[in-house]
Amino acid sequence: MKQVRVVIPARNEERLLPQALRAVRQAVEHTRHLAAMALDVRVTVVADRCADRTEAVAKHLADEVIILEAGSVGAARAAGCAVLLSSAGSELRDDAVMLCTDADSLVPPTWITEHLAHIDAGAHIVAGTVRVHDWSDRPASLKPRYERTYSASAAHVHGANLSFTAAAYRAVGGFKALATGEDQDLVDRMLAAGMRVEFCTQAAVMTSGRSETRAKQGFGDYLTTLEAAS
């Protein structure tokens, strides 16, 4: 049986989190049906410094909810992974696959299947792409500019679409409690350790393009910077 663990940090995401969790569940069912694979799946939401009903929503739809007051997406991802790695009675094997996405993002049905295929082929960490599913909060000129800039490289790293083996994660000490860039930092340390990193373009995650961002210097702020330069 394949162990799969999903970690989702969330801050004041009561509106978007239900859609994100349902999309993850659909990906689980798709993998079970398509690959006829027995999966041991656990979905963990880390509610970090929330002032809305994120915790209540998460308790209804996730397997586990962790309450945090760090105010840092890096700390939230690290806390979620740490609990999964240390949970009594559910010890993760080295070949367990840990996946990360975000509360404002929608994973496609093929998300887990694609990541598992890369890892089964020898990757230690898999970095996927993202697409913006709603540009209504941005000027019309931003979408084509973003798409031109984004398509110039295939080597994108997003916490909204990332996976790694438990062994690889343990070996480099996991996520650091960074306010931003924790995803790229993890990939960089795995590369420096000689691990195999693969970039996946086949299961893009749909993410928010909103201008009111949650993580400073995160993807939303990147769009704002690009918007200002256009």
Stockholm file with secondary structure:
# STOCKHOLM 1.0

chainA/1-230         MKQVRVVIPARNEERLLPQALRAVRQAVEHTRHLAAMALDVRVTVVADRCADRTEAVAKHLADEVIILEAGSVGAARAAGCAVLLSSAGSELRDDAVMLCTDADSLVPPTWITEHLAHIDAGAHIVAGTVRVHDWSDRPASLKPRYERTYSASAAHVHGANLSFTAAAYRAVGGFKALATGEDQDLVDRMLAAGMRVEFCTQAAVMTSGRSETRAKQGFGDYLTTLEAAS
#=GR chainA/1-230 SS CEEEEEEEEESSCTTTHHHHHHHHHHHHHHHHHHSCCCEEEEEEEEEESCCSSHHHHHHHHSSEEEEECCCCHHHHHHHHHHHHHHCTTCCCCTTCEEEECCTTCBCCTTHHHHHHHHHHTTCSEEEEEEEESCCTTSCTTHHHHHHHHHTTCSCCCCTTSEEEEHHHHHHHTCCCCCSSCHHHHHHHHHHHTTCCEEEEEEEEEEECCCSSCSSTTSHHHHHHHHHHHC
#=GC SS_cons         CEEEEEEEEESSCTTTHHHHHHHHHHHHHHHHHHSCCCEEEEEEEEEESCCSSHHHHHHHHSSEEEEECCCCHHHHHHHHHHHHHHCTTCCCCTTCEEEECCTTCBCCTTHHHHHHHHHHTTCSEEEEEEEESCCTTSCTTHHHHHHHHHTTCSCCCCTTSEEEEHHHHHHHTCCCCCSSCHHHHHHHHHHHTTCCEEEEEEEEEEECCCSSCSSTTSHHHHHHHHHHHC
//
